[in-house]
Amino acid sequence: MKQILTVANKEFHDGLRNRWLVSITLIFALLSIGLTYFGAAASGAVGVTSLSTTVASLASLAVFLIPLIALLLSYDSFVGEQESGTLLLLLTYPLSKSQLLIGKFIGQGGIISLATLLGFGASALLLYFQLGDTGILSAFGLFILSAILLGLSFTAISYLISLSVSEKSKAAGFALITWFLFALAFDLALLALLVGVEEGVTQQGLTQLMMLNPTDIFRLVNLAGLDSSDVNGALAVAINASLSQTQLISALVAWVVLPLTLAIFIFKKKKL
Amino acid sequence: MNTPLVSLNEAGKTYGQLDALSAMTMSLNEGEVLGLFGHNGAGKTTMMKLILGVISPSHGEVEVMGMAPDSKEAWHCRSKVGYLPENVSFYEQLTGLEVLTYFAKLKGFNKKQAIDLLEQVGITHAMRRQVKTYSKGMRQRLGLAQAFIGEPKLLLLDEPTVGLDPIATRDFYQTVDQLKSNGSSVILCSHVLPGVEQHIDRAMILSSGKLLAMGTLSELRQQAALPVVIKPSGLNGAVAQDSKLNSFITSRCQNTLMVPEQEKLSVLKQLLSLNGLDDIHVESANLEQVYQHFLLQHEQAQQVNEEQG
């Protein structure tokens, strides 16, 4: 346990030193405060708009940003150390591969979780003081929780990438492709399937397909509770066949645990 | 004699078709310094990795401190092993002290020990600077400090003196001697190092995964049967007139005698009895010559094999 904490502490401090924490927090805070205030600008009003609109727009932005940031933060965490030779050295220490991986995950996951909490928490508090509605805190609570899980999920996925390739630049390329596939291409494919193939998928089947993509689960968590007028596309169909929030959150947790377990497995098999 | 600290029993490693290290048997006792010599790709690093337990042998057995280094039981022994990899660049954005503190903590030590070690390798003045500002020699010293964490019982050093200036090299060998007198064993891995001879007890010469020779330096010299070079001066051709000494004269140089090790003393006595001798220079084959001899022998044997095959 002490070993895990030593590694986690080092990774967390790296995140602080490289200004990752500060910049992610700032990005999230500016975005969420901006959207909270100016979300209704299109309809001619400046000020706090409805809760559901705010969360809906925040979620649709976060779904692109969070995976990208998580991948950027961690894509080189193993391949980078492998290139500089410290990975080999660390493995001669009394430190197991799973301890190293979990330690890194806690450290880097801590950076992204804290940034999400601070960044989005700021606008939650702001909204709360403006409207005085306790419903805001619970809605944002769920949003922040799912956003953290989404970030952790992509941190674990980036470890998979980082452990499977042998060059840093390849890892960067794969990270970008992964982001593109999960955040954009998957939904387009779903939509094509829905529109192009008649009777191709049932509503149930569509929701199940969505479980294959953590970004879609994140969307479902945050949009299912809102007025469906704010939601359209493939998502609206899925929402009608809604799964309970607990099921969705469990699915997101599975998307953190499974890639992480697989990453440990790959790491143990990896040749050095 | 107690059990050796490290022992390899027919241990080897293959990567697919490539025989990185063929079956090798050796042992290292406590307080012994072993020099491991060979070109790039000779299997030095593979052997070190086997001893470190980072990779498992494809065949044979490796034992370090009485257990297999890649097993779970050997876990607690790892803090007693120090390793300096050949190519390592430490976390550039951290300061030297931060890097060493991180590694010290992983071995169960603290910042204070890290500072002491930095002092020992002489980079205390730069310990609060980022590693990216360090010169090659300073990085090497940081790596050495890292290997010395916790006064290891076993030290594996891959090219330890690369980039070190002569004074730092001398300091390094002093540290090695000191560790040795405290009972630590050291494996020094390198292309041939000048000045390494008096610090190692035994040498191992590897080439393309095979052991060419192993033993103390004098044993190796005997095996190689390299002649001793004797240069007398002031004799004015007396050597050429003597029928016995005559046979040792090299064709290139009239004043140099190449004498087999076993004839050395008798030739020296004879030379000393000659009148007019005002100086004499005796030089045994050094490690580099021994090394080159074994490599050359190996290459020739290979060529013969290929021609026959």
HADDOCK unambig.tbl for C-alpha pairs under 7 A between the chains (distance, minus, plus):
assign (segid A and resid 3 and name CA) (segid B and resid 106 and name CA) 5.95 0.50 0.50
assign (segid A and resid 6 and name CA) (segid B and resid 105 and name CA) 6.99 0.50 0.50
assign (segid A and resid 6 and name CA) (segid B and resid 106 and name CA) 6.86 0.50 0.50
assign (segid A and resid 84 and name CA) (segid B and resid 88 and name CA) 5.54 0.50 0.50
assign (segid A and resid 84 and name CA) (segid B and resid 89 and name CA) 5.11 0.50 0.50
assign (segid A and resid 85 and name CA) (segid B and resid 87 and name CA) 6.21 0.50 0.50
assign (segid A and resid 85 and name CA) (segid B and resid 88 and name CA) 4.54 0.50 0.50
assign (segid A and resid 85 and name CA) (segid B and resid 89 and name CA) 6.46 0.50 0.50
assign (segid A and resid 86 and name CA) (segid B and resid 88 and name CA) 6.15 0.50 0.50
assign (segid A and resid 86 and name CA) (segid B and resid 90 and name CA) 6.58 0.50 0.50
assign (segid A and resid 89 and name CA) (segid B and resid 85 and name CA) 6.87 0.50 0.50
assign (segid A and resid 91 and name CA) (segid B and resid 54 and name CA) 6.62 0.50 0.50
assign (segid A and resid 92 and name CA) (segid B and resid 52 and name CA) 6.15 0.50 0.50
assign (segid A and resid 92 and name CA) (segid B and resid 54 and name CA) 6.35 0.50 0.50
assign (segid A and resid 92 and name CA) (segid B and resid 78 and name CA) 6.87 0.50 0.50
assign (segid A and resid 93 and name CA) (segid B and resid 78 and name CA) 5.83 0.50 0.50
assign (segid A and resid 93 and name CA) (segid B and resid 79 and name CA) 6.45 0.50 0.50
assign (segid A and resid 93 and name CA) (segid B and resid 107 and name CA) 6.79 0.50 0.50
assign (segid A and resid 94 and name CA) (segid B and resid 75 and name CA) 5.89 0.50 0.50
assign (segid A and resid 94 and name CA) (segid B and resid 76 and name CA) 6.61 0.50 0.50
assign (segid A and resid 94 and name CA) (segid B and resid 78 and name CA) 5.24 0.50 0.50
assign (segid A and resid 94 and name CA) (segid B and resid 79 and name CA) 5.96 0.50 0.50
assign (segid A and resid 94 and name CA) (segid B and resid 107 and name CA) 6.55 0.50 0.50
